């Protein structure tokens, strides 16, 4: 078994329509979180805004439909149920993007970047961007790509390692991390940059392991 990482050659792809590049840009904007908190019509370009939120119970303004004080499998089921809309929305968007040629555009534009840096194809670009804002959306898109034969086992594991490290980076940093902004002695962007670099580092640790240490028969073919 050859444990060295194979050198991929660019695969011939059909010409990408202009609509593919347009929808790719729109998808990246939607999942990037750039327009989070925006007012007016521009807010429709934010995934969290499109995803919306559940209403609250009449008893208290703090309780959602999940309720408070739940335990066990039933409480876990209600939490899992709350993740369904985001995943369904993300998969719906990715289907539209694929239909209009956006994934082909991503493959053509991003493969020269993502292949050497992470060892994954450019077609994962939209899923990668979405995973920075929503862990559920990123996971759903990754599964769809894998089941459609657009990711190998090894690429899926590497990409999963990237997502697992500081999942939902932008959303969690700007929400939970905002409490520490007043104590930072550096610009608020620098910790976010460090988090992103460590995501790349974590993915490459998995990449190194798969191609040099792991002896299992994991397919690397599409």
N, CA and C of each residue as an Amber inpcrd file, in Angstrom:
protein
   666
   0.8480000  -1.2130000   0.0000000   0.0000000   0.0000000   0.0000000
   0.8670000   1.2400000   0.0000000   0.6470000   2.0860000  -0.9330000
   1.4340000   3.3110000  -1.0270000   0.8230000   4.3670000  -0.1240000
   1.5930000   4.8130000   0.8940000   1.0600000   5.7470000   1.8770000
   1.3140000   7.1950000   1.5260000   1.9860000   7.4180000   0.4170000
   2.2260000   8.8060000   0.0290000   0.9650000   9.3960000  -0.5690000
   0.7780000  10.6470000  -0.3320000  -0.4350000  11.3020000  -0.8300000
  -0.3620000  11.4530000  -2.3420000  -1.3500000  10.9740000  -3.0470000
  -1.3060000  11.0230000  -4.5100000  -1.3650000  12.4420000  -5.0260000
  -0.7270000  12.6470000  -6.1370000  -0.7500000  13.9540000  -6.7900000
  -1.9550000  13.9930000  -7.7280000  -2.8800000  14.8420000  -7.4050000
  -4.0930000  14.9160000  -8.2150000  -3.8450000  15.7710000  -9.4490000
  -4.4050000  15.3360000 -10.5310000  -4.3660000  16.1140000 -11.7520000
  -5.7160000  16.7750000 -11.9380000  -5.6810000  17.9420000 -12.4710000
  -6.9500000  18.6410000 -12.6770000  -7.8060000  17.8550000 -13.6450000
  -9.0590000  17.6190000 -13.2520000  -9.9550000  16.8450000 -14.0830000
 -10.6900000  17.7680000 -15.0420000 -10.8780000  17.3150000 -16.2670000
 -11.5910000  18.1570000 -17.2200000 -13.0190000  18.3750000 -16.7690000
 -13.4530000  19.5970000 -16.7670000 -14.8240000  19.9120000 -16.3890000
 -15.4760000  20.6820000 -17.5090000 -16.7920000  20.5420000 -17.6070000
 -17.5150000  21.2800000 -18.6140000 -17.4550000  22.7550000 -18.2950000
 -17.6620000  23.5600000 -19.3020000 -17.5880000  24.9970000 -19.1060000
 -18.6140000  25.4430000 -18.0760000 -18.2010000  26.3810000 -17.2340000
 -19.0620000  26.8800000 -16.1700000 -19.8220000  28.0950000 -16.6820000
 -21.1510000  28.0800000 -16.5980000 -21.9190000  29.2450000 -17.0490000
 -21.6970000  30.4390000 -16.1400000 -21.9700000  31.6330000 -16.6580000
 -21.8250000  32.8460000 -15.8640000 -22.6950000  32.7790000 -14.6160000
 -23.8760000  32.1650000 -14.7590000 -24.7750000  32.0450000 -13.6090000
 -24.1360000  31.2480000 -12.4830000 -23.2370000  30.3260000 -12.8330000
 -22.5500000  29.5380000 -11.8130000 -21.6890000  30.4000000 -10.9160000
 -20.9410000  31.3270000 -11.5290000 -20.0860000  32.2200000 -10.7370000
 -20.9220000  33.1840000  -9.9070000 -22.0390000  33.6430000 -10.4830000
 -22.9110000  34.5800000  -9.7530000 -23.5090000  33.9090000  -8.5220000
 -24.0520000  32.6920000  -8.7010000 -24.6790000  32.0010000  -7.5790000
 -23.6430000  31.5880000  -6.5530000 -22.4150000  31.3130000  -6.9710000
 -21.3480000  30.9800000  -6.0290000 -21.0490000  32.1610000  -5.1160000
 -20.9520000  33.3450000  -5.7070000 -20.6970000  34.5550000  -4.9090000
 -21.8450000  34.7990000  -3.9320000 -23.0820000  34.6350000  -4.4020000
 -24.2440000  34.8430000  -3.5320000 -24.2320000  33.8350000  -2.3780000
 -23.9180000  32.5690000  -2.6810000 -23.8830000  31.5420000  -1.6360000
 -22.8160000  31.8430000  -0.5960000 -21.6440000  32.2790000  -1.0560000
 -20.5670000  32.6220000  -0.1190000 -20.9810000  33.7780000   0.7810000
 -21.6500000  34.7740000   0.1940000 -22.1320000  35.9020000   0.9970000
 -23.1520000  35.4460000   2.0370000 -24.0610000  34.5490000   1.6430000
 -25.1000000  34.0750000   2.5550000 -24.4980000  33.3470000   3.7490000
 -23.5140000  32.4910000   3.4900000 -22.9630000  31.6710000   4.5630000
 -21.7810000  32.3130000   5.2840000 -21.2980000  33.4400000   4.8070000
 -20.1100000  34.0490000   5.4030000 -20.3930000  34.7740000   6.7060000
 -21.6310000  35.2040000   6.9120000 -21.9520000  35.9750000   8.1100000
 -21.6360000  37.4500000   7.9960000 -21.2350000  37.9110000   6.8040000
 -20.8800000  39.3090000   6.6040000 -22.0540000  40.2300000   6.9090000
 -23.2510000  39.7760000   6.5680000 -24.4260000  40.6200000   6.7340000
 -25.2200000  40.2900000   8.0010000 -24.5770000  39.5870000   8.9370000
 -25.2500000  39.2750000  10.2020000 -25.5820000  40.5670000  10.9480000
 -26.8140000  40.6840000  11.3930000 -27.2340000  41.8740000  12.1290000
 -27.5960000  43.0570000  11.2630000 -27.5380000  42.8700000   9.9440000
 -27.8830000  43.9640000   9.0420000 -29.3750000  44.2360000   9.0870000
 -29.7640000  45.4570000   8.7540000 -31.1620000  45.8500000   8.7140000
 -31.6100000  46.0310000   7.2670000 -32.9050000  45.8920000   7.0450000
 -33.4410000  46.0950000   5.7060000 -33.2990000  44.8760000   4.8280000
 -33.4660000  45.0780000   3.5210000 -33.5080000  43.9640000   2.5790000
 -32.1850000  43.2080000   2.5020000 -31.0740000  43.8790000   2.7950000
 -29.7640000  43.2330000   2.6800000 -29.6350000  42.0630000   3.6490000
 -30.4700000  42.0410000   4.6940000 -30.3860000  40.9780000   5.6930000
 -30.7620000  39.6120000   5.1230000 -31.4250000  39.5870000   3.9560000
 -31.7880000  38.2970000   3.3630000 -30.5600000  37.5580000   2.8440000
 -29.4130000  38.2340000   2.8100000 -28.1780000  37.5860000   2.3860000
 -27.4300000  36.9800000   3.5690000 -28.0900000  36.8360000   4.7150000
 -27.4740000  36.2210000   5.8880000 -28.2020000  34.9210000   6.2200000
 -27.4540000  33.8360000   6.3710000 -28.0480000  32.5190000   6.6120000
 -28.8580000  32.4950000   7.8980000 -28.3450000  33.0700000   8.9810000
 -29.0620000  33.0460000  10.2520000 -30.3840000  33.8030000  10.1620000
 -30.3970000  34.8820000   9.3800000 -31.6440000  35.6240000   9.1990000
 -32.6610000  34.7840000   8.4360000 -32.2000000  34.1100000   7.3810000
 -33.0930000  33.2430000   6.6110000 -33.5760000  32.0670000   7.4520000
 -32.6920000  31.5610000   8.2960000 -33.0340000  30.4270000   9.1490000
 -34.0840000  30.8100000  10.1910000 -34.0640000  32.0750000  10.6150000
 -35.0680000  32.5690000  11.5560000 -34.8840000  32.0240000  12.9570000
 -35.9490000  32.0440000  13.7410000 -35.9080000  31.5310000  15.1070000
 -37.2990000  31.0590000  15.5160000 -37.3250000  30.1820000  16.5010000
 -38.5900000  29.7070000  17.0200000 -39.2180000  30.7810000  17.9050000
 -40.5300000  30.7500000  17.9880000 -41.2150000  31.6460000  18.9060000
 -41.0230000  31.1930000  20.3380000 -41.4210000  32.0270000  21.2850000
 -41.2590000  31.6900000  22.6950000 -42.5840000  31.2140000  23.2870000
 -42.4910000  30.4980000  24.3850000 -43.6760000  30.0400000  25.0930000
 -44.3720000  31.2280000  25.7520000 -45.6760000  31.1490000  25.9470000
 -46.4270000  32.2460000  26.5460000 -46.1040000  32.4240000  28.0290000
 -45.6630000  31.3280000  28.6700000 -45.4090000  31.3880000  30.1020000
 -44.2230000  32.2770000  30.4510000 -43.1880000  32.2180000  29.6170000
 -41.9870000  32.9970000  29.8940000 -41.3280000  33.3930000  28.5920000
 -40.7330000  34.5510000  28.5780000 -40.1020000  35.0520000  27.3600000
 -38.7870000  34.3570000  27.0670000 -38.3080000  33.5430000  27.9950000
 -37.0060000  32.9170000  27.8220000 -37.0960000  31.4750000  27.3280000
 -38.2560000  30.8680000  27.3900000 -38.3950000  29.4570000  27.0260000
 -38.7960000  29.3070000  25.5680000 -38.1100000  28.4410000  24.8420000
 -38.4880000  28.1170000  23.4680000 -39.3680000  26.8810000  23.4780000
 -39.7170000  26.3770000  22.2980000 -40.5630000  25.1870000  22.2210000
 -39.8800000  23.9790000  22.8570000 -38.5480000  24.0170000  22.9930000
 -37.8180000  22.9120000  23.6070000 -38.1930000  22.7950000  25.0870000
 -38.5530000  23.9310000  25.6940000 -38.9100000  23.9190000  27.1040000
 -37.6830000  24.0130000  27.9930000 -37.9090000  24.0100000  29.2940000
 -36.8090000  24.1180000  30.2550000 -36.8780000  22.9580000  31.2320000
 -35.7070000  22.4620000  31.6520000 -35.6440000  21.4100000  32.6570000
 -35.7870000  20.0040000  32.1270000 -35.7320000  19.8240000  30.7980000
 -35.8480000  18.4890000  30.2310000 -34.6150000  17.6460000  30.5050000
 -34.7660000  16.3190000  30.4860000 -33.6450000  15.4140000  30.7190000
 -33.7590000  14.2230000  29.7750000 -32.6880000  13.4820000  29.6780000
 -32.6990000  12.2080000  28.9730000 -32.8950000  12.3030000  27.4770000
 -33.3420000  11.1870000  26.8980000 -33.4740000  11.0710000  25.4490000
 -34.4990000  12.0500000  24.8850000 -35.5680000  12.3080000  25.6430000
 -36.5940000  13.2080000  25.1470000 -36.0730000  14.6330000  25.0010000
 -35.2790000  15.0650000  25.9790000 -34.7080000  16.4130000  25.8860000
 -33.7340000  16.4880000  24.7180000 -32.9510000  15.3990000  24.5290000
 -32.0130000  15.3550000  23.4050000 -32.7300000  15.3790000  22.0690000
 -33.8800000  14.7040000  22.0040000 -34.6580000  14.6880000  20.7640000
 -35.1560000  16.0860000  20.4210000 -35.6350000  16.8170000  21.4240000
 -36.1480000  18.1550000  21.1810000 -35.0270000  19.0880000  20.7140000
 -33.8380000  18.9170000  21.2910000 -32.6980000  19.7270000  20.8430000
 -32.3430000  19.3910000  19.4030000 -32.3260000  18.0800000  19.0810000
 -32.0100000  17.6650000  17.7060000 -33.0480000  18.2120000  16.7330000
 -34.3020000  18.2330000  17.1690000 -35.3700000  18.7500000  16.3140000
 -35.1430000  20.2220000  15.9730000 -34.5450000  20.9520000  16.9010000
 -34.2900000  22.3730000  16.6560000 -33.2270000  22.6010000  15.5960000
 -32.4210000  21.5540000  15.2980000 -31.3660000  21.6810000  14.2920000
 -31.8780000  21.4200000  12.8760000 -33.0310000  20.7740000  12.7660000
 -33.5340000  20.3450000  11.4580000 -33.7420000  21.5050000  10.4790000
 -34.3970000  22.6080000  10.8780000 -34.6320000  23.6810000   9.8920000
 -33.3620000  24.2210000   9.2610000 -32.3230000  24.4340000  10.0740000
 -31.0710000  24.9590000   9.5320000 -30.4370000  24.0210000   8.5270000
 -30.4390000  22.7140000   8.8460000 -29.8600000  21.7290000   7.9310000
 -30.6660000  21.6550000   6.6450000 -31.9910000  21.6330000   6.7540000
 -32.8440000  21.5680000   5.5660000 -32.6500000  22.7960000   4.6840000
 -32.5550000  23.9770000   5.3100000 -32.3450000  25.2030000   4.5440000
 -31.0040000  25.1670000   3.8220000 -29.9560000  24.7380000   4.5430000
 -28.6240000  24.6820000   3.9380000 -28.5890000  23.7250000   2.7580000
 -29.2110000  22.5480000   2.9110000 -29.2280000  21.5710000   1.8210000
 -30.0440000  22.0830000   0.6390000 -31.1150000  22.8120000   0.9360000
 -31.9020000  23.3920000  -0.1440000 -31.0980000  24.4150000  -0.9380000
 -30.3520000  25.2560000  -0.2150000 -29.5280000  26.2630000  -0.8830000
 -28.4540000  25.6010000  -1.7390000 -27.8310000  24.5650000  -1.2030000
 -26.7450000  23.9180000  -1.9470000 -27.2770000  23.2330000  -3.2010000
 -28.5300000  22.7260000  -3.1580000 -29.1320000  22.1270000  -4.3430000
 -29.3490000  23.1840000  -5.4280000 -29.8010000  24.3650000  -5.0140000
 -29.9950000  25.4630000  -5.9750000 -28.6490000  25.8840000  -6.5620000
 -27.6460000  25.9940000  -5.6770000 -26.3080000  26.3830000  -6.1270000
 -25.7620000  25.3760000  -7.1340000 -25.9510000  24.0910000  -6.8480000
 -25.4700000  23.0530000  -7.7610000 -26.2170000  23.1030000  -9.0880000
 -27.5220000  23.2970000  -9.0400000 -28.3440000  23.3290000 -10.2570000
 -27.9190000  24.4690000 -11.1800000 -27.5230000  25.5990000 -10.5950000
 -27.1360000  26.7660000 -11.3890000 -25.6410000  26.7840000 -11.7310000
 -24.9340000  25.7200000 -11.3870000 -23.5210000  25.6250000 -11.7580000
 -22.5650000  26.2090000 -10.7510000 -23.0500000  26.5690000  -9.5680000
 -22.1790000  27.1870000  -8.5680000 -21.1010000  26.2590000  -8.0460000
 -21.4230000  24.9670000  -7.8930000 -20.4220000  24.0270000  -7.3880000
 -19.3160000  23.7860000  -8.4140000 -19.6920000  23.8020000  -9.6980000
 -18.6630000  23.6780000 -10.7390000 -17.7290000  24.8930000 -10.7200000
 -18.3270000  26.0590000 -10.4930000 -17.5120000  27.2660000 -10.4070000
 -16.5730000  27.1910000  -9.2070000 -17.0840000  26.6910000  -8.0810000
 -16.2530000  26.5530000  -6.8840000 -15.1140000  25.5700000  -7.1250000
 -15.4320000  24.4740000  -7.8090000 -14.4020000  23.4750000  -8.1030000
 -13.2970000  24.0680000  -8.9740000 -13.6910000  24.8520000  -9.9480000
 -12.7140000  25.4300000 -10.8680000 -11.8820000  26.5170000 -10.2040000
 -12.5120000  27.3510000  -9.3800000 -11.8160000  28.4880000  -8.7830000
 -11.0410000  28.1300000  -7.5200000 -11.5910000  27.2140000  -6.7110000
 -11.0330000  26.9840000  -5.3850000 -10.1380000  25.7600000  -5.2710000
 -10.2130000  24.8180000  -6.2280000  -9.3550000  23.6310000  -6.1520000
  -7.8700000  23.9780000  -6.1060000  -7.3830000  24.9420000  -6.9130000
  -5.9650000  25.2930000  -6.8310000  -5.5610000  25.8540000  -5.4670000
  -6.5390000  26.3010000  -4.6760000  -6.2460000  26.8450000  -3.3420000
  -6.4120000  25.7750000  -2.2680000  -7.5560000  25.0930000  -2.2830000
  -7.8690000  24.1400000  -1.2190000  -7.0920000  22.8360000  -1.3410000
  -6.7530000  22.4310000  -2.5740000  -6.0370000  21.1700000  -2.7370000
  -4.6650000  21.2020000  -2.0560000  -3.8210000  22.1980000  -2.3010000
  -2.5170000  22.1910000  -1.6210000  -2.6050000  22.5320000  -0.1360000
  -3.5600000  23.3700000   0.2630000  -3.6290000  23.8060000   1.6600000
  -4.2590000  22.7390000   2.5530000  -5.3390000  22.1050000   2.0740000
  -6.0720000  21.1570000   2.9070000  -6.1650000  19.7550000   2.3090000
  -5.8680000  19.6310000   1.0230000  -5.9970000  18.3220000   0.3950000
  -7.4270000  17.9520000   0.0750000  -8.3010000  18.9420000  -0.0860000
  -9.7010000  18.6970000  -0.4270000 -10.0350000  19.4550000  -1.7020000
 -11.0470000  19.0040000  -2.4420000 -11.3780000  19.6550000  -3.7150000
 -12.1000000  20.9880000  -3.5110000 -12.0470000  21.8260000  -4.5280000
 -12.6730000  23.1390000  -4.4610000 -14.1770000  23.0900000  -4.3480000
 -14.7850000  21.9500000  -4.7070000 -16.2370000  21.8390000  -4.6440000
 -16.7440000  21.9340000  -3.2050000 -15.8440000  21.7810000  -2.2410000
 -16.2170000  21.9060000  -0.8310000 -16.2260000  23.3640000  -0.3680000
 -15.9130000  24.2910000  -1.2640000 -15.7660000  25.6900000  -0.8670000
 -16.9810000  26.2780000  -0.1730000 -18.1710000  26.0260000  -0.7230000
 -19.3970000  26.5730000  -0.1260000 -19.6390000  25.9460000   1.2380000
 -19.4250000  24.6240000   1.3490000 -19.5950000  23.9490000   2.6340000
 -18.5900000  24.4670000   3.6570000 -17.3790000  24.7560000   3.1950000
 -16.3480000  25.2800000   4.1000000 -16.7660000  26.6440000   4.6510000
 -17.2260000  27.5110000   3.7740000 -17.6640000  28.8400000   4.2140000
 -18.8430000  28.7230000   5.1750000 -19.8010000  27.8540000   4.8450000
 -20.9870000  27.7140000   5.6880000 -20.6320000  27.1600000   7.0570000
 -19.6290000  26.2870000   7.1320000 -19.2540000  25.6900000   8.4110000
 -18.6810000  26.7240000   9.3710000 -18.1840000  27.8360000   8.8430000
 -17.6640000  28.8980000   9.7090000 -18.7860000  29.6220000  10.4360000
 -20.0030000  29.5610000   9.8780000 -21.1400000  30.2270000  10.4970000
 -22.0780000  29.2400000  11.1790000 -22.2640000  28.0660000  10.5870000
 -23.2150000  27.0890000  11.1260000 -22.6280000  25.6920000  11.0300000
 -22.4060000  25.0560000  12.1770000 -21.8740000  23.6940000  12.1750000
 -22.8630000  22.7230000  11.5300000 -24.1580000  22.9600000  11.7410000
 -25.1750000  22.0610000  11.1920000 -25.1970000  22.1250000   9.6740000
 -25.1390000  23.3450000   9.1360000 -25.1510000  23.5050000   7.6830000
 -23.9120000  22.8750000   7.0580000 -22.7580000  23.1120000   7.6630000
 -21.5140000  22.5420000   7.1340000 -21.5420000  21.0250000   7.1310000
 -22.0430000  20.4400000   8.2270000 -22.1050000  18.9810000   8.3180000
 -23.0780000  18.4080000   7.2970000 -24.2290000  19.0550000   7.1350000
 -25.2070000  18.5700000   6.1700000 -24.6830000  18.6210000   4.7480000
 -24.0170000  19.7040000   4.4000000 -23.4600000  19.8290000   3.0480000
 -22.3490000  18.8070000   2.8160000 -21.5190000  18.5890000   3.8310000
 -20.4270000  17.6250000   3.6920000 -20.9780000  16.2240000   3.4460000
 -22.0080000  15.8650000   4.1760000 -22.6230000  14.5490000   3.9710000
 -23.2040000  14.4360000   2.5640000 -23.8450000  15.5080000   2.0920000
 -24.4330000  15.4740000   0.7510000 -23.3430000  15.3060000  -0.3050000
 -22.2330000  16.0090000  -0.1550000 -21.1240000  15.8890000  -1.1060000
 -20.5610000  14.4710000  -1.1040000 -20.4340000  13.9010000   0.0790000
 -19.8840000  12.5430000   0.1810000 -20.8260000  11.5170000  -0.4470000
 -22.1050000  11.6400000  -0.1380000 -23.0710000  10.6770000  -0.6670000
 -23.2310000  10.7970000  -2.1790000 -22.9340000  11.9810000  -2.7280000
 -23.0010000  12.1710000  -4.1790000 -21.7040000  11.7650000  -4.8720000
 -20.7470000  11.2380000  -4.0980000 -19.4930000  10.7790000  -4.6720000
 -18.5200000  11.8860000  -5.0220000 -18.7030000  13.0700000  -4.4500000
 -17.8330000  14.2030000  -4.7550000 -16.7100000  14.3590000  -3.7340000
 -16.7220000  13.5090000  -2.6970000 -15.6540000  13.4750000  -1.7000000
 -15.2610000  12.0260000  -1.4580000 -13.9720000  11.7610000  -1.3360000
 -13.5140000  10.4240000  -0.9660000 -13.5760000  10.2840000   0.5500000
 -13.3500000   9.0710000   1.0440000 -13.3340000   8.8400000   2.4860000
 -12.2840000   9.7130000   3.1690000 -11.0950000   9.7630000   2.5730000
 -10.0100000  10.5280000   3.1790000 -10.3000000  12.0260000   3.1480000
 -10.8320000  12.4940000   2.0460000 -11.1690000  13.9150000   1.9550000
 -12.2570000  14.2840000   2.9590000 -13.1950000  13.3780000   3.1530000
 -14.2630000  13.6290000   4.1290000 -13.6860000  13.7400000   5.5390000
 -12.7640000  12.8520000   5.8860000 -12.1680000  12.8830000   7.2130000
 -11.3500000  14.1520000   7.4290000 -10.6060000  14.5600000   6.4150000
  -9.8070000  15.7840000   6.5200000 -10.7110000  16.9920000   6.6730000
 -11.7550000  17.0390000   5.8620000 -12.6810000  18.1630000   5.9140000
 -13.4300000  18.1920000   7.2460000 -13.7710000  17.0270000   7.7610000
 -14.4410000  16.9580000   9.0580000 -13.5310000  17.4590000  10.1690000
 -12.2460000  17.1500000  10.0730000 -11.2950000  17.6410000  11.0710000
 -11.2200000  19.1650000  11.0310000 -11.2680000  19.7340000   9.8300000
 -11.2710000  21.2010000   9.6990000 -12.5000000  21.7910000  10.3800000
 -13.6620000  21.1860000  10.1570000 -14.8930000  21.7170000  10.7220000
 -14.9720000  21.5010000  12.2290000 -14.4740000  20.3640000  12.7120000
 -14.5620000  20.0380000  14.1280000 -13.7450000  21.0040000  14.9770000
 -12.6260000  21.4720000  14.4410000 -11.7880000  22.4150000  15.1700000
 -12.4590000  23.7820000  15.1810000 -12.8640000  24.2510000  16.3590000
 -13.5370000  25.5530000  16.4930000 -14.7280000  25.6440000  15.5500000
 -15.6640000  24.7160000  15.6940000 -16.8460000  24.6910000  14.8390000
 -17.6580000  25.9690000  14.9290000 -18.2600000  26.3600000  13.8080000
 -19.0350000  27.5980000  13.7780000 -18.2060000  28.7960000  14.2240000
 -17.0000000  28.8880000  13.7130000 -16.0020000  29.8390000  14.2240000
 -16.5130000  31.2740000  14.3030000 -17.0110000  31.7960000  13.2010000
 -17.4050000  33.2030000  13.1600000 -18.5670000  33.4790000  14.1110000
 -19.6000000  32.6270000  14.0480000 -20.7750000  32.8310000  14.8950000
 -20.4310000  32.7470000  16.3720000 -19.7050000  31.7120000  16.7630000
 -19.3770000  31.5300000  18.1730000 -18.4040000  32.5970000  18.6760000
 -17.4870000  33.0120000  17.8240000 -16.5220000  34.0300000  18.2420000
 -17.2120000  35.3720000  18.4820000 -18.1070000  35.7390000  17.5680000
 -18.7710000  37.0340000  17.6850000 -19.8610000  37.0440000  18.7530000
 -20.3710000  35.8600000  19.1350000 -21.4070000  35.8170000  20.1710000
 -20.7890000  35.5540000  21.5400000 -20.2520000  34.3550000  21.7380000
 -19.6730000  34.0000000  23.0280000 -18.3810000  34.7680000  23.3120000
 -17.5610000  34.9260000  22.2690000 -16.2730000  35.5940000  22.4770000
 -16.3720000  37.0840000  22.6870000 -17.5130000  37.6770000  22.3210000
 -17.6500000  39.1320000  22.4430000 -17.5280000  39.6160000  23.8810000
 -17.7960000  38.7270000  24.8480000 -17.6850000  39.1090000  26.2590000
 -16.2510000  39.4250000  26.6540000 -15.2970000  38.9180000  25.8780000
 -13.8850000  39.1260000  26.2090000 -13.2400000  40.2280000  25.3690000
 -14.0000000  40.8240000  24.4480000 -13.4130000  41.8210000  23.5600000
 -12.8060000  42.9910000  24.3340000 -13.4320000  43.3730000  25.4450000
 -12.9490000  44.5270000  26.2080000 -11.5860000  44.2630000  26.8400000
 -11.2180000  42.9850000  26.9890000  -9.9520000  42.6420000  27.6360000
  -8.8320000  42.3480000  26.6380000  -9.1550000  42.3550000  25.3640000
  -8.1470000  42.0550000  24.3500000  -7.1400000  43.1990000  24.2280000
  -5.8820000  42.8310000  24.0830000  -4.8260000  43.8310000  23.8810000
  -4.3930000  43.8940000  22.4260000  -5.0920000  43.1400000  21.5760000
  -4.8130000  43.1240000  20.1370000  -6.1300000  43.3870000  19.4110000
  -6.0900000  43.7460000  18.1420000  -7.3390000  43.9160000  17.3880000
  -8.1850000  42.6480000  17.4420000  -9.5060000  42.8120000  17.5000000
 -10.4130000  41.6670000  17.6540000 -10.3120000  40.6730000  16.5060000
  -9.7720000  41.0890000  15.3760000  -9.6710000  40.1950000  14.2250000
  -8.5690000  39.1500000  14.4100000  -7.5300000  39.4860000  15.1900000
  -6.3890000  38.5770000  15.2990000  -6.7320000  37.2300000  15.9230000
  -7.4850000  37.1770000  17.0210000  -7.8680000  35.8510000  17.5470000
  -8.6460000  35.0220000  16.5360000  -9.4760000  35.6780000  15.7360000
 -10.2450000  34.9600000  14.7170000  -9.3060000  34.3800000  13.6600000
  -8.2880000  35.1380000  13.2980000  -7.2950000  34.6480000  12.3360000
  -6.5530000  33.4370000  12.9060000  -6.1910000  33.5160000  14.1940000
  -5.4980000  32.3930000  14.8390000  -6.3850000  31.1490000  14.8480000
  -7.6630000  31.3340000  15.1550000  -8.5930000  30.2050000  15.1430000
  -8.6580000  29.5550000  13.7670000  -8.7110000  30.3760000  12.7260000
  -8.7910000  29.8450000  11.3710000  -7.5110000  29.0920000  11.0010000
  -6.3670000  29.6350000  11.3910000  -5.1000000  28.9570000  11.1050000
  -5.0050000  27.6220000  11.8400000  -5.5260000  27.5790000  13.0700000
  -5.4950000  26.3290000  13.8160000  -6.4560000  25.2960000  13.2170000
  -7.5280000  25.7560000  12.5780000  -8.4100000  24.8410000  11.8690000
  -7.6500000  24.1800000  10.7140000  -6.8820000  24.9740000  10.0000000
  -6.0650000  24.4390000   8.9030000  -5.0130000  23.4730000   9.4510000
  -4.4110000  23.8440000  10.5790000  -3.4040000  22.9850000  11.2080000
  -4.0150000  21.6520000  11.6110000  -5.2000000  21.6870000  12.2470000
  -5.8620000  20.4580000  12.6640000  -6.2040000  19.5560000  11.4920000
  -6.6680000  20.1540000  10.4040000  -7.0010000  19.3700000   9.2200000
  -5.7590000  18.7080000   8.6270000  -4.6460000  19.4070000   8.6590000
  -3.4140000  18.8470000   8.1050000  -2.7920000  17.7890000   9.0080000
  -3.0730000  17.8580000  10.3150000  -2.6610000  16.7660000  11.2020000
  -3.3980000  15.4880000  10.7940000  -4.6920000  15.6100000  10.5400000
  -5.4750000  14.4660000  10.0720000  -4.9830000  14.0090000   8.6980000
  -4.6720000  14.9350000   7.8530000  -4.1780000  14.6270000   6.4990000
  -2.8690000  13.8420000   6.5790000  -1.9610000  14.2890000   7.4380000
  -0.6730000  13.6120000   7.6270000  -0.8840000  12.2030000   8.1780000
  -1.7840000  12.1030000   9.1420000  -2.0570000  10.7950000   9.7540000
  -2.6040000   9.8030000   8.7370000  -3.5450000  10.2450000   7.9220000
  -4.1890000   9.3500000   6.9630000  -3.2200000   8.8350000   5.9080000
  -2.2860000   9.6900000   5.5000000  -1.4030000   9.3160000   4.3980000
  -0.0610000   8.7420000   4.8380000   0.2350000   8.7710000   6.1350000
   1.5320000   8.2560000   6.5840000   1.4290000   7.2120000   7.6820000
   0.4210000   7.2840000   8.5250000   0.3370000   6.4070000   9.6940000
  -0.7720000   5.3770000   9.5610000  -1.9360000   5.8230000   9.1520000
  -3.1090000   4.9560000   9.1090000  -2.9290000   3.8590000   8.0770000
  -3.1120000   2.6170000   8.5010000  -2.9080000   1.4690000   7.6180000
  -4.2260000   0.8650000   7.1360000  -5.3320000   1.4540000   7.5410000
  -6.6170000   0.9000000   7.1310000  -6.8410000   1.1200000   5.6360000
  -7.7170000   0.3070000   5.0750000  -8.0040000   0.3970000   3.6510000
  -9.1030000   1.4330000   3.4200000  -8.7270000   2.7120000   3.5330000
  -9.6650000   3.7800000   3.2960000  -9.5410000   4.2070000   1.8390000
 -10.6440000   4.2160000   1.1550000 -10.5910000   4.5250000  -0.2680000
 -10.2240000   5.9780000  -0.5060000  -9.4750000   6.1890000  -1.5580000
  -9.1100000   7.5370000  -1.9460000  -9.5470000   7.8020000  -3.3830000
 -10.5640000   7.0530000  -3.7980000 -11.0370000   7.1770000  -5.1680000
 -12.4790000   7.6290000  -5.1900000 -12.7890000   8.4240000  -6.1960000
 -14.1670000   8.8430000  -6.4130000 -14.7290000   8.0700000  -7.5920000
